[in-house]
Amino acid sequence: MEALVASGSNYFNMQTINEAAMEALVSSDSVGRTSFQWGGSISAIFLLILNRSIGRRSFFQTSLLVLYLFTSFPSVLFKLFRGDFGQWISFLAVAANLSFPNIFPAAGAGFPLFVITPDWIADGLRESIAGAILCIAVGVLLVIAEIRAIGGLRNCECDLYYFGFCLGIAVLFFFTVLYIWMGNW
């Protein structure tokens, strides 16, 4: 009788372990996507702040970072910005740009991208491998643009701006590669 109980408890333990492993796999799927969305977005916003306040104010880098944000923005905030709230913010950003172009020089020009993009394009980029590949391409283009802006690798000066920019790019690549590696699309 004890052997039967022991074999039954072993079966129960194995079944519990299998269920826990499957639950961990399912939760790792959402953890990878969530870390990509939040970590990538925070680093992209950090790079936007660096670019617009300390850096050379490159519109090319700003456009690339807005495209990265479009594909990696957290789902909760993305849905909020695609609704009525986002339409009002987009309207105010465009109106401020038209009324005061010296104060708001196309700072909010990327925001209408969140609002007016058709759902099938937005969902296709955000929920497939195409969005992750686009994020890798944006990261590579950001690195190339920054190397060109500083005059090549020979003229690389190590100051706080470049260190922060390199750190932000490294975090962008880390979360994007983690997302691709975990296969969460």
NORBELLIN-V784128 format. One record per backbone hydrogen bond with DSSP energy under -1.0 kcal/mol. CO is the residue of the C=O (numbers start at 0). NH is the residue of the N-H. If there is no record, write none. Layout:
BEGIN
co=CO nh=NH
co=CO nh=NH
END
This chain:
BEGIN
co=0 nh=4
co=1 nh=5
co=2 nh=6
co=3 nh=7
co=4 nh=8
co=5 nh=9
co=6 nh=10
co=7 nh=11
co=8 nh=12
co=9 nh=13
co=10 nh=14
co=11 nh=15
co=12 nh=16
co=13 nh=17
co=14 nh=18
co=15 nh=19
co=16 nh=20
co=17 nh=21
co=18 nh=22
co=19 nh=23
co=20 nh=24
co=21 nh=25
co=22 nh=26
co=23 nh=27
co=24 nh=28
co=25 nh=29
co=26 nh=30
co=27 nh=31
co=28 nh=32
co=29 nh=33
co=30 nh=34
co=31 nh=35
co=32 nh=36
co=33 nh=37
co=34 nh=38
co=35 nh=39
co=36 nh=40
co=37 nh=41
co=38 nh=42
co=39 nh=43
co=40 nh=44
co=41 nh=45
co=42 nh=46
co=43 nh=47
co=44 nh=48
co=45 nh=49
co=46 nh=50
co=47 nh=51
co=48 nh=52
co=49 nh=53
co=49 nh=54
co=50 nh=56
co=57 nh=61
co=58 nh=62
co=59 nh=63
co=60 nh=64
co=61 nh=65
co=62 nh=66
co=63 nh=67
co=64 nh=68
co=65 nh=69
co=66 nh=70
co=67 nh=71
co=68 nh=72
co=73 nh=77
co=74 nh=78
co=75 nh=79
co=76 nh=80
co=77 nh=81
co=82 nh=86
co=83 nh=87
co=84 nh=88
co=85 nh=89
co=86 nh=90
co=87 nh=91
co=88 nh=92
co=89 nh=93
co=90 nh=94
co=91 nh=95
co=92 nh=96
co=93 nh=97
co=94 nh=98
co=95 nh=99
co=99 nh=103
co=103 nh=105
co=109 nh=112
co=110 nh=113
co=111 nh=115
co=117 nh=121
co=118 nh=122
co=119 nh=123
co=120 nh=124
co=121 nh=125
co=122 nh=126
co=128 nh=132
co=129 nh=133
co=130 nh=134
co=131 nh=135
co=132 nh=136
co=133 nh=137
co=134 nh=138
co=135 nh=139
co=136 nh=140
co=137 nh=141
co=138 nh=142
co=139 nh=143
co=140 nh=144
co=141 nh=145
co=142 nh=146
co=143 nh=147
co=144 nh=148
co=145 nh=149
co=146 nh=151
co=156 nh=158
co=158 nh=162
co=159 nh=163
co=160 nh=164
co=161 nh=165
co=162 nh=166
co=163 nh=167
co=164 nh=168
co=165 nh=169
co=166 nh=170
co=167 nh=171
co=168 nh=172
co=169 nh=173
co=170 nh=174
co=171 nh=175
co=172 nh=176
co=173 nh=177
co=174 nh=178
co=175 nh=179
co=176 nh=180
co=177 nh=181
co=178 nh=183
END
